[in-house]
């Protein structure tokens, strides 16, 4: 199966209250957008187009070698996808995903691609106690998926729906680009909503479906520093748990930060208030004492590092 992806990364993220593009805010040792791109790559996607806009030059500099398309002005999610015209003639299925979802896992994306076979559109949803500012999944009395209603366009009754749109879509590529031409901006925001494609595709008799995800934490987006911290904590805890499952003794995981590219041998002990970042490699039987900060460092087999050691390499 040919897999494509469009990553939405054009917005400033005004609720971050920062001049820096939201997508460039760091989580552990890399910009949040890097996590989304790595998950897409690991899912075996053949071609990825990143839609940028705000601080486009800085975003492109941070991800050299990637394919970009500029959205200027920014007139909604549907308008953003319209900018990926270089994918128009591609075959297969196209993932459309927000760049501010660093917790998404490649296995989940592969599940979505598998579920999308034979459909014009398959999207992921999740159940929240409170739908807040998210678009609602509307279904009929038989549970048939009808539409997505953006929060600002919801009636009071629709706002009570707790199944929300997670913002992760998988389209048959041909159906996607044919239907984009039919989007209009007749809504409260005067924007082109990608979510309107649900009703457009259904109106053509095409198959569309919404699949609830098992772990909604994977789909958490980031709109402000509070949500940035929540995603940071989720990523940190997942990395630490994976290492502990492999036998690494992390004395206090709540006070230990390990980057995604770090390599750790067996029978290693890591004490609290430590950070292991970048391409750090820790040999077997090593011990990292409290307060140590290692970035792109090499720790030899059996070596005891620290306490309060600082090792930073430019490698």
C-alpha distance (Angstrom), angle and dihedral (degrees) to the residues before:
residue distance angle dihedral
X1 . . .
X2 3.80 . .
X3 3.80 110.0 .
X4 3.80 125.0 -162.2
X5 3.79 131.1 174.6
X6 3.80 137.4 -157.6
X7 3.80 114.0 -161.7
X8 3.81 117.1 -160.1
X9 3.80 108.3 -140.8
X10 3.81 106.1 141.7
X11 3.80 103.6 105.1
X12 3.78 128.6 96.2
X13 3.79 95.8 -140.9
X14 3.80 98.2 -130.0
X15 3.81 93.7 -167.1
X16 3.80 89.3 64.2
X17 3.83 85.2 69.8
X18 3.79 88.9 -144.8
X19 3.80 135.4 118.9
X20 3.81 89.3 -136.6
X21 3.80 117.7 93.8
X22 3.78 108.0 -98.8
X23 3.81 90.4 -126.9
X24 3.81 91.3 60.6
X25 3.80 96.8 54.7
X26 3.81 106.5 116.6
X27 3.78 128.9 -115.1
X28 3.82 109.1 -165.7
X29 3.82 100.4 -43.9
X30 3.81 107.6 -16.0
X31 3.83 140.3 45.6
X32 3.80 115.1 -82.5
X33 3.81 90.6 -115.8
X34 3.82 89.6 62.6
X35 3.80 91.5 66.9
X36 3.80 92.7 55.0
X37 3.80 92.0 47.5
X38 3.80 92.7 48.0
X39 3.82 91.3 51.9
X40 3.81 89.8 50.2
X41 3.81 91.8 49.3
X42 3.79 92.0 47.9
X43 3.82 89.5 51.5
X44 3.79 88.1 63.5
X45 3.80 98.6 -109.8
X46 3.81 111.1 173.3
X47 3.79 100.3 -153.5
X48 3.81 131.9 17.7
X49 3.81 127.2 -168.4
X50 3.81 117.9 -168.8
X51 3.80 115.7 -154.0
X52 3.79 108.2 -146.3
X53 3.78 133.4 176.3
X54 3.79 120.2 144.1
X55 3.83 109.4 64.6
X56 3.81 88.7 -5.2
X57 3.80 92.4 166.6
X58 3.81 92.7 55.7
X59 3.80 92.8 44.8
X60 3.82 92.0 50.7
X61 3.79 91.2 46.7
X62 3.81 89.9 53.5
X63 3.82 91.5 54.2
X64 3.80 108.0 38.6
X65 3.78 117.0 -173.3
X66 3.80 94.1 27.4
X67 3.82 124.6 122.5
X68 3.82 114.6 -113.3
X69 3.79 138.0 -174.8
X70 3.80 121.7 -166.4
X71 3.81 122.2 -127.4
X72 3.79 108.1 -160.0
X73 2.98 119.8 -175.8
X74 3.80 100.6 21.7
X75 3.79 109.4 -129.9
X76 3.78 103.2 165.3
X77 3.78 140.7 -67.5
X78 3.79 95.0 -63.4
X79 3.78 90.5 51.7
X80 3.81 89.2 49.9
X81 3.80 92.3 55.4
X82 3.81 90.0 48.0
X83 3.81 87.6 66.0
X84 3.82 91.5 65.4
X85 3.80 92.6 79.0
X86 3.80 90.4 140.1
X87 3.82 86.3 75.9
X88 3.80 94.8 50.9
X89 3.80 96.2 103.9
X90 3.78 97.2 39.0
X91 3.79 118.8 118.0
X92 3.77 128.1 -132.9
X93 3.78 128.5 27.2
X94 3.78 131.7 -25.9
X95 3.78 125.6 -149.7
X96 3.81 116.0 -147.9
X97 3.78 112.5 -163.7
X98 3.79 139.6 160.2
X99 3.78 115.9 -110.3
X100 3.81 92.8 -136.8
X101 3.82 96.1 72.0
X102 3.81 104.3 93.3
X103 3.80 95.5 163.1
X104 3.82 97.2 65.6
X105 3.80 112.9 116.9
X106 3.82 127.7 -143.1
X107 3.81 91.0 -124.8
X108 3.79 89.3 59.2
X109 3.80 92.1 50.3
X110 3.80 90.8 49.6
X111 3.81 89.1 50.4
X112 3.80 88.9 53.9
X113 3.81 92.7 49.4
X114 3.82 89.4 50.4
X115 3.81 92.7 48.7
X116 3.81 91.1 48.3
X117 3.79 94.9 65.1
X118 3.80 110.3 120.5
X119 3.82 94.6 10.6
X120 3.78 131.5 102.4
X121 3.81 90.1 -142.6
X122 3.78 135.1 8.7
X123 3.77 119.7 177.8
X124 3.76 136.5 -179.3
X125 3.77 123.4 -117.5
X126 3.78 134.2 179.4
X127 3.77 137.5 -161.3
X128 3.80 117.9 -114.1
X129 3.81 127.2 177.2
X130 3.78 87.6 -132.7
X131 3.81 120.9 29.7
X132 3.83 93.2 -158.1
X133 3.82 113.0 169.4
X134 3.81 95.2 -14.8
X135 3.79 125.3 112.1
X136 3.81 114.2 -102.6
X137 3.81 126.7 -124.0
X138 3.79 107.4 -130.0
X139 3.81 119.1 -155.6
X140 3.81 133.8 176.0
X141 3.80 125.1 -118.2
X142 3.81 89.8 -82.9
X143 3.79 93.3 53.3
X144 3.80 93.2 -105.1
X145 3.80 112.0 153.8
X146 3.79 109.5 -113.2
X147 3.79 111.0 166.4
X148 3.77 149.1 -38.0
X149 3.78 116.6 -108.7
X150 3.80 117.5 -159.6
X151 3.81 111.4 -127.3
X152 3.81 94.2 -115.8
X153 3.81 90.3 53.7
X154 3.82 96.6 46.1
X155 3.78 123.7 114.7
X156 3.80 116.7 -129.4
X157 3.81 89.1 -99.8
X158 3.81 92.7 50.4
X159 3.80 90.6 50.8
X160 3.83 88.0 65.2
X161 3.82 90.7 65.0
X162 3.81 109.8 107.3
X163 3.82 99.0 -166.6
X164 3.77 104.3 94.8
X165 3.78 136.5 -171.0
X166 3.81 109.7 -103.4
X167 3.81 94.5 -159.1
X168 3.82 96.1 -119.7
X169 3.81 114.6 119.1
X170 3.78 136.7 174.8
X171 3.81 116.5 -160.6
X172 3.74 134.5 -175.7
X173 3.80 94.1 -112.8
X174 3.80 95.7 -133.6
X175 3.82 92.0 50.5
X176 3.80 90.7 47.3
X177 3.80 97.4 56.1
X178 3.80 94.6 39.5
X179 3.81 91.7 53.4
X180 3.82 97.5 42.3
X181 3.81 87.4 74.5
X182 3.81 89.7 64.2
X183 3.81 97.5 56.4
X184 3.80 117.5 114.9
X185 3.81 132.6 -171.3
X186 3.80 95.9 -128.1
X187 3.80 98.6 133.5
X188 3.79 141.9 91.7
X189 3.81 92.9 -79.8
X190 3.83 97.5 41.8
X191 3.80 87.4 -128.9
X192 3.79 136.1 127.8
X193 3.80 105.8 -105.8
X194 3.79 117.0 -153.9
X195 3.80 86.5 -154.7
X196 3.82 90.6 67.9
X197 3.81 87.0 72.8
X198 3.81 88.0 77.8
X199 3.80 92.4 69.0
X200 3.81 93.0 36.4
X201 3.80 92.2 54.3
X202 3.79 93.1 43.0
X203 3.80 88.7 50.9
X204 3.80 88.0 58.9
X205 3.79 90.9 52.4
X206 3.80 91.9 -107.2
X207 3.79 122.0 148.7
X208 3.80 116.2 -106.4
X209 3.78 128.3 170.6
X210 3.80 142.1 175.7
X211 3.81 118.4 -142.0
X212 3.83 119.4 -163.5
X213 3.80 111.8 -132.8
X214 3.79 119.8 -127.5
X215 3.82 96.4 -134.3
X216 3.82 110.4 36.4
X217 3.82 90.6 -173.9
X218 3.81 87.6 76.6
X219 3.78 89.4 63.9
X220 3.78 98.3 50.9
X221 3.77 111.5 132.8
X222 3.78 127.7 -154.0
X223 3.79 121.4 -123.6
X224 3.80 103.8 147.0
X225 3.83 139.8 14.6
X226 3.81 91.5 -89.6
X227 3.81 91.2 58.8
X228 3.81 89.6 42.4
X229 3.79 88.9 58.2
X230 3.81 91.4 47.7
X231 3.82 91.1 53.5
X232 3.82 91.4 44.2
X233 3.82 89.9 53.3
X234 3.81 92.3 47.6
X235 3.80 93.2 50.3
X236 3.81 92.9 44.3
X237 3.81 93.3 49.2
X238 3.80 92.8 47.3
X239 3.81 92.8 51.4
X240 3.82 92.0 47.2
X241 3.80 92.9 47.6
X242 3.80 91.4 50.7
X243 3.80 90.9 53.7
X244 3.79 92.9 46.6
X245 3.81 89.4 51.9
X246 3.82 86.3 56.7
X247 3.80 91.4 53.7
X248 3.80 103.1 -95.5
X249 3.80 109.7 143.4
X250 3.80 107.6 -134.4
X251 3.79 103.7 -177.9
X252 3.81 95.5 -159.1
X253 3.84 113.9 10.5
X254 3.81 91.9 -174.2
X255 3.81 89.0 64.8
X256 3.80 99.0 39.1
X257 3.80 126.0 86.8
X258 3.82 121.3 -166.6
X259 3.79 123.9 -180.0
X260 3.78 122.4 -129.8
X261 3.83 94.8 -112.2
X262 3.81 97.2 48.6
X263 3.82 116.1 119.0
X264 3.81 119.0 -150.1
X265 3.79 127.9 -173.3
X266 3.81 128.3 -145.7
X267 3.80 128.3 -73.7
X268 3.80 91.1 25.3
X269 3.82 122.2 152.4
X270 3.81 119.7 -155.6
X271 3.80 117.4 -169.3
X272 3.85 126.3 -153.0
X273 3.80 128.2 -75.8
X274 3.79 92.9 32.4
X275 3.80 132.4 133.4
X276 3.81 124.4 -160.3
X277 3.79 110.1 -173.4
X278 3.79 144.6 167.3
X279 3.81 116.5 5.7
X280 3.80 95.4 -20.0
X281 3.82 113.9 157.2
X282 3.81 120.0 -159.2
X283 3.80 116.8 -163.6
X284 3.81 127.2 -139.0
X285 3.82 118.2 -73.2
X286 3.81 92.7 13.0
X287 3.78 122.3 144.0
X288 3.80 124.6 -150.7
X289 3.81 110.0 -157.0
X290 3.83 124.2 -147.4
X291 3.79 121.6 -67.3
X292 3.80 97.3 19.6
X293 3.81 122.8 147.9
X294 3.81 116.6 -162.1
X295 3.81 124.3 177.5
X296 3.83 121.4 174.2
X297 3.80 86.4 -15.8
X298 3.81 131.5 150.9
X299 3.81 116.5 -137.8
X300 3.79 112.8 -167.5
X301 3.81 125.9 -133.4
X302 3.80 110.4 -77.1
X303 3.82 93.4 3.7
X304 3.80 120.7 146.9
X305 3.81 111.7 -144.3
X306 3.79 124.4 -162.3
X307 2.91 149.6 -58.4
X308 3.80 95.9 -129.6
X309 3.79 92.9 -5.6
X310 3.80 119.8 166.4
X311 3.79 118.0 -158.5
X312 3.78 119.3 168.6
X313 3.79 123.2 168.7
X314 3.77 129.4 -176.1
X315 3.80 93.9 -139.0
